[in-house]
C-alpha cells in the first residue's frame, strides 16, 4: 500500500492550496480517508476525513475554509484549503483511517 501526497508549498495568508493524495495497493473506494497535520512542537491532529460514502467531518479550526473530497476513479483524496492562515502552517499527511498507512507528508507554509 502506498500513499503519495503532493500540493504543499508557500502561500500568503488568505491564499489557497490544494493537496492531493494518490493511493495504490488497496481497494480505495471502500476505505475512509483522512488528512492530518503536525505543526512544530505540536501533536498530529486530524484536519478532515471522508468516509467511503462521502460523509465528511472537519476540525473546528478549518470548518468553512477547507474541503475534503475524493475521486474513486483516480484513487485520490483531495484537501482544498482556502483562506489560509499562518496557524495552518504544518506538515500535512494523508491516512487510510484506522490503518497504519500514511503518506510521506507535504509541507504547507503560510506567511503573514
N, C-alpha and C positions, 0 to 999 in steps of 0.2 A: 504494500500500500504506500502510495506517495502523494504528498500534498505540496504543490508548488505555488507559493504566494508571490504576488507582484503588485506593483502600482504605487508603492510608497514614494515619498520624496519630501522636498522642502516647499512649503507654501506659506503665504502670508495669512494672517488672521482674516477670517471672512471668506477665505478661498475654499476650493473643493478638491477632493481627490477621490478616485475610485480604485478600490483594492479588488483584486481577483485571486481566486484560489482554485487551481485546477487539480482535480482528484483522479487518481488512477489506481487500479488494482482492487477495486471494491465496487459493489453494486451501488452506485451513488444515489440512485433515486429512492432507496429505502433507508437511508441514514439521515439523521438530524445533524445539522452543521452549525458551528458557532465561530464567531470572531472574538478573540480575546486581545487584551493589550497589557503591556507591562512597561510602566514608566520607571526611570532610575530610582532605586531605593524603595520602590513600592511593590506590593504583591500583584501578581497577574489577576486581572479581573475580566469577567465576561462582559462584552460590549453588546452583542446581539446574537440571537440564534434563530434558526429557521428549521421547522420540522419537515419531514418528508411530505407532509400535507400542506406545506407553505404557510403554516402558522408562525408568526414572528413575535419575538419579545426583545425588549431593549432595556439597557441600563437607564436609569432616570437621567443620568448626566448627558445622554446623547439623544433622548427622545425628541422627535421633531426635527432633528438635524441629520441623523444617519438612517440609511435604509439598507436592509439586508435582502438579498434576493438570490435565486438560484435558477440555473438553466440545466435541467437534467439531460438534455440532448448533448450539451457540451461538457457535462460532468464538472461544472464550475459553480462556485458560490461567489457572490459579489458583496462588497460593502461600499455603498455610495455615501460619502461624507461631505456634507455641506456646512457652510458657516463654521468653519474650523476655528478652534480657539487654541491658544498656547497650551492650555492644560490637556489638550488632546495629544500632545507630543508623547510618543511611546513607540515601542516595537509592537506591531500588530501580528497576531498569529491566527491562523485558521485551524480548526479542530473538528474531527469527527466526534460528535458528542458521545460521552460515555465510552470512550476508547482511549487508547494510548497513542493515537496517531495525531501528529501535529505537523503543520507546515514549518518552514525554516524561519519565518518571521520577516517582516518588512518594516523598515523604519519610516515613521511619519514624524516630521518636524514642522511645527507651526510657529512662525516668528510673529512677534507682536509689532 
